[in-house]
Amino acid sequence: MNAKRGTLTETGVPATIFDILETHTTRRFTHDQIVLEVQRLRPDATDNTIRVATLRLARRHRIDRSYGPERGTLIAYFSLSERDYLRGEFGA
């Protein structure tokens, strides 16, 4: 489990998905698919910040399908290039 903490921008919009997370894990499905599972969201994460962060994640990494967000849990399945994965962007 990785702990990531970030700060929301002055407008309240998260810069990345990790800005709204307290803890998360990443699991590898196949050679090009990753699962991001959020155990706990930041207490100040609103439904709108969750939506914005999820959309940014989807746009940046070409998510094939995303489930959620349900309060407290967000599971996103997305394709990710090997280079990005190895770069450690997702704390994996």
C-alpha positions as CSV (number, residue, x, y, z in Angstrom):
1,M,0.0,0.0,0.0
2,N,1.3,3.4,-0.9
3,A,0.4,6.6,1.0
4,K,0.2,9.6,-1.2
5,R,-0.8,13.1,-0.1
6,G,-1.2,16.1,-2.2
7,T,-2.8,19.5,-2.0
8,L,-5.7,20.7,-4.0
9,T,-5.2,23.8,-6.2
10,E,-6.5,27.1,-5.0
11,T,-9.6,26.6,-7.0
12,G,-10.2,23.2,-5.4
13,V,-9.5,21.3,-8.6
14,P,-7.1,18.4,-8.2
15,A,-3.9,18.6,-10.3
16,T,-3.7,14.8,-10.4
17,I,-5.7,11.8,-9.2
18,F,-3.2,11.5,-6.3
19,D,-4.1,14.9,-4.9
20,I,-7.4,13.4,-3.6
21,L,-6.0,10.1,-2.3
22,E,-5.0,9.2,1.2
23,T,-4.0,5.6,0.4
24,H,-4.1,3.5,-2.8
25,T,-2.7,0.4,-4.3
26,T,-1.8,-0.5,-7.9
27,R,-2.0,-3.9,-9.3
28,R,-0.8,-5.1,-12.7
29,F,-3.4,-7.1,-14.7
30,T,-1.6,-7.6,-18.0
31,H,1.5,-6.2,-19.6
32,D,-0.3,-3.0,-20.5
33,Q,-3.2,-2.7,-18.0
34,I,-3.0,-1.4,-14.4
35,V,-5.7,-1.3,-11.7
36,L,-5.7,1.7,-9.4
37,E,-7.7,0.9,-6.3
38,V,-8.3,3.6,-3.7
39,Q,-8.7,2.6,-0.1
40,R,-9.3,6.0,1.3
41,L,-9.9,9.4,-0.1
42,R,-8.9,12.7,1.5
43,P,-11.6,14.0,3.8
44,D,-11.8,17.2,1.8
45,A,-12.3,15.4,-1.5
46,T,-15.7,16.3,-2.9
47,D,-17.7,14.5,-5.6
48,N,-16.6,17.1,-8.1
49,T,-12.9,16.8,-7.3
50,I,-13.2,13.0,-7.6
51,R,-14.9,13.4,-11.0
52,V,-12.3,15.9,-12.3
53,A,-9.4,13.8,-11.1
54,T,-10.9,10.7,-12.7
55,L,-11.4,12.5,-16.0
56,R,-7.9,13.8,-16.0
57,L,-6.5,10.3,-15.3
58,A,-8.7,8.9,-18.1
59,R,-7.6,11.5,-20.6
60,R,-3.9,11.3,-19.8
61,H,-3.7,7.5,-19.8
62,R,-6.5,6.6,-22.2
63,I,-8.5,4.6,-19.7
64,D,-10.4,1.8,-21.4
65,R,-13.1,1.7,-18.7
66,S,-13.4,3.3,-15.3
67,Y,-15.8,2.3,-12.5
68,G,-16.9,4.7,-9.8
69,P,-16.4,6.9,-8.2
70,E,-18.3,5.7,-5.2
71,R,-17.6,7.5,-2.0
72,G,-14.5,6.0,-0.5
73,T,-13.7,3.6,-3.3
74,L,-12.5,4.2,-6.8
75,I,-11.3,1.5,-9.1
76,A,-10.0,2.5,-12.5
77,Y,-8.8,0.0,-15.1
78,F,-6.5,1.6,-17.7
79,S,-3.9,0.9,-20.2
80,L,-0.5,2.3,-19.4
81,S,2.7,2.1,-21.4
82,E,5.6,0.2,-20.0
83,R,7.7,3.3,-19.9
84,D,5.2,5.2,-17.7
85,Y,4.7,2.2,-15.5
86,L,8.5,1.8,-15.0
87,R,8.8,5.5,-14.4
88,G,6.9,4.9,-11.2
89,E,4.3,7.5,-11.8
90,F,1.7,5.4,-10.0
91,G,3.8,4.5,-7.0
92,A,3.9,0.9,-8.1
